[in-house]
Structure formats: C-alpha cells, structure tokens
Amino acid sequence: MNPLLARLQPYPFERLRQLFAGVTPNPAFRPISLGIGEPKHATPAFIKQALSQAMETPGADLAGYPPTIGTPALREAFAGWLQRRYGLAVDPATQVLPVNGSREALFAFAQTVVDPSRRPVVVCPNPFYQIYEGATLLAGAEPYYAPSDPARNFAVDWDSVPADVWARTQLLYVCSPGNPTGAVMPIDEWRKLFELSDRHGFVIASDECYSEIYFRDEPPLGGMEAAARLGRGDFRGLVSFISLSKRSNVPGMRSGFVAGDAQLLKAFALYRTYHGSAMAPPVQAASIAAWGDEQHVVDNRAQYRRKFAQVTPVLEQVLDVRLPDASFYLWAGVPGGDDQAFARDLLAQYNVTVLPGSYLARESGGRNPGAGRVRMALVAQTAECLEAAQRIVQFLQNTSSSNRP
C-alpha cells in the first residue's frame, strides 16, 4: 500500500459520524441537515433536457472514447463564459480544460505540479477545504496551514508565513469565495500573492466554485480577473478551478473547468490523459447548455439571497454570525466555545445537523482557528432552513435557561 495514505486524516464527515455514534436524535423532530454543502435546489429542466437529448445525438452518445481536452464547442463555452463574466479573452485551445468537477481537479493538480524530490511545501488557508491537505500529502509534500485572523473574517495572514516556508513552497491553494467563511479576497491580497509567486516560483491554484452565489451588489473578484487588472494577462503561475455544481445545481453531473496559465494547463492535460479523466459526451453537451445560460444562475442566486435574508437574522439572536460575502455557508461562533458538544447536543435534542468548525481546520500556533464555530450549509429549501434556525434558537434558549442558578 502507498505509505502516504497513512498520513491522511479522517474526512470531516467521518469524524462527524464518529461524534454522533451513540446519539439518538429526538424523534419529536424530523431530521434537518445543515452539515453537507450539497446543493438541494432543483436542477434546471433545460440542463436535464440537454443531457437526455445528447444520448440520442450521433457523436455525443456513449459509443466512443471522449478526448481528455473536450470538444472545441465545450472549450468555446468555457471561454465565452469567462468573457461574459470577467471580461477576459482566453484562448479556448490552450487556456481552458474540462474537469470532472473542481474537487477531482484540485486533487489531481497537486500531483501534476509538485516535485516530491525537493522537500516541497504546499500552503493553504486555515480553515480550509480538506481536499487541499489530502492532495498535498499524497503528492509527497508538507502542508503549511497559513494562520487566519478571526477579527478580519478569517482573512489569511500571508505576512506571517516564514520566508523559509515560502522558499520551499511549490503550490498555494486559495479559496475565494471561501469555504467555510464565505469571504472574498480583495485585489490587494491578490497583488501580494502574485508578488510572492513571482519571487518564490510557486503556482497558485484558485478554488472559485462558489463564485456565482453572492450577497453583495458587486460579484466576487476572480483570480484571473485580478491578474488581468494587475497586468498579468498571460495568467502566469495561476490556474482557476470553476464548477457547475453550485452555480447550476448539478453536483451529480461532475462538471467544471480549469483556466489560466497555458503551460501549466498543457502539463495538466498530459497528466489527465494518463489519469483517464475525460468528460462523458452527454455531460459535455449539458455543460455547454449550462454555461451558455445565465438566467437560471440569477434565479438561483435570488433564491439564496431570500433564504439568507430570512435565516441569518434569526440566528443572529443567539450566535456570533453574519451574512457572508458569498457562498451558501454560515460560519457561526457558538456560546461556550465547544463546537463538537454543540453539534452533538443539537442533534440529540432537536435533530439538526451542523458541522463542527474544528473539523475544517488544523492546529496552528497553538490554536485551531475553527474551534468554537460551526459551519451551516443553507442548501435546503427556505422553509426547512428557517425551521432549523428556529430550533437552534430554542435549543440555545433552553440551554441558557437550564444553566441559570
């Protein structure tokens, strides 16, 4: 067996299963899960129709092997979306590449760019999406968990990363809008990271799967958009990871794309050819339809905005929580500071599942920055999320009442 597998930590949802072992949820309440970031809004009918029709289209059915780089029409769809969304002009032949969802691509990318013979370091935010850590370890690199500042919505303190760490860094994972915080990186932060990348020669992998769910008037700044504004139109050292899952409510389709530095994508395409990561032709056809339509994205975003507008004020009564910049998570501080006990007791008493924040972070500088917080994914319909919020209020009010002398 690959000995690096032994270095992997249990995935957050496995830890959650262990935490809940022996817990009997209160049967008086139907179960509501805010634990997993899996979209529950309806998949648009036109996407399902495009998927179905492709099965009957010669050349787009399942009778042949699809090319790893996708069809020209698919790559044109990616480039067209980047132009409409960010005003970017990219070469569809060299600067975009289909992937089977951003999760597998984020993992595979580390295997492409990391040279394990040079004591490599991969830097990531803390808290973070666990794929970054797993990809790092299985690529033979050491993860470095960059400290974050709770007072600044858990913005990463890049200046605190030691110079000797940057000198060994080969890959930097960033996530904007962030998981679990929902924070968006401003252009000054991008400027800092580009300067560090130029100085030390590392690659930036920008995870942008939540880019189309936002609550401000201005859409989130993308990594390639920031690069273009800062005079880096060749996107050197940068690859962005973009997904349909959250944007179009199609997580089961496993469809997304990467874009950016042409030389990096050429190497990534070579890796993917051997890895066997081609996208099925019907999925390509449905993806072209999805990337070509924005009205369903506008409608989806409006649904999240209405939901968060109702749920957030309810939870603000009892939790340290505020509306995020973007994404579909609330990142809430819990009274007492014990996120695991909070999650366990909430399930037992009110049959609501949330994810302890400490499961999404690692101890750094003597503290786990996720401790004392929980992540709540508001992915279900508004009524269900609102009911969960009301139960949380009741849970904390009853807890406070029972603790009075």
Steps between C-alpha positions, in 0.01 A plus 500: 500500500606858440647603838382859445141382550580458869558875526144589402274622777140378521273700273277749689184299440663183631595693814141622520373142476730403786387800706138399456556133581266406781293819464125446462342802332179625654223320305261789564679691222553397142871501406644811338861501380703817463817295504591426138550764231297315239262719295134406543337751267340347194718429198377719210285302258687620192826347631335163556343525157838573338648199679218276382506625141875446479448130555315489169744719306757325280850574626375619839376166632698235689632305202847657487787612722483874567815714466659612827508862382129498415335607177576838341139601570543429871824697523333786312219491759756540780674787322168669425396486863833645617453786253145576615568456872842661537571675170789261434623396157649150519613253236254209510765272348767555768363686803197291604454131575191300610505321835260263671410745772744729682560251782677239288689771313625668817633163613654402166664837447730451799614169353590689182696795637667370819858372471536270804879483467549859623345493850191680369252701702140571401343799674125519562261712708393387845206416527490335159341248263648162593586399144793746512660309785439155353636604161808644668578191704447256216723711274782454751496859627463658843194715565543839660186643656518877460358676808172686473364797691151453651476877548521544120249232402777240508705674233833323457805672651740434213763728657535256791614215276877464559739573215647149519151356445441717194842394367388134498144566384405348165122542513262737676131420533264794541122496519296808415213515583626298792384173649392518782514877557345635179763777485615644166866591443551867401739605226771612744516146636535365147777752432690372803462137394610568142809677629579205727442258212742693276762519775488135606380325186194322637170436321165636622193275482192719540188312611201707382212254512276740699555801273138529381325495840554842655313756709661831410415712198842440345586143398810344660837578348649198323868408504543538124304825509738630767798388294374684192439818700855480633658463158539123506289416196704187433378369841851372574519267797120501546229244436135559597262215582137566405201271542139460390399318820399799712439746215250277319396248768651201320748343746416156363617599152859548621579778259730798512809644338841644577645808334815707512869451427527314166824322592354369823187383322709322237668299776168443675346369178787252466442378856128470439554301181674229701266542795195428282305811590299570185151644530217288354353643177144540638640690797697720261181579308306584817793708625501708182132575559561592864795732435301673227209603722508756783134541586492178703808624689332831577191315622708264713690788657174681575370192678810489721474871570139469616589200714799663669300819556248301703729255679796720597304745722347207689839350578653838583283499813702219655823449299799705393410494132458742212412496133806382300633666188413191297453118501212316669652458846457674832815488715371546852663532839324297768448589867742323728749438223460120475398442139492121529278498808274756333459281191444181701245652739315681222453172316390317813248760611373657175608264218697767313844419357779759477872449442748589777740766377799329657457218246575748221828628641828389654677624810746773413686724741345317793138537391247353262339798324180306438448410865194659654326542165266292285437499127140498389419430136173671406444279198149369566182690427437820696227358723721212611800723569280745690358218711853384580596854604196526727590168662856627561358809671278284718791266575723783620224675693419176682870436563545849642193459717616164639840645590354775718544450875 
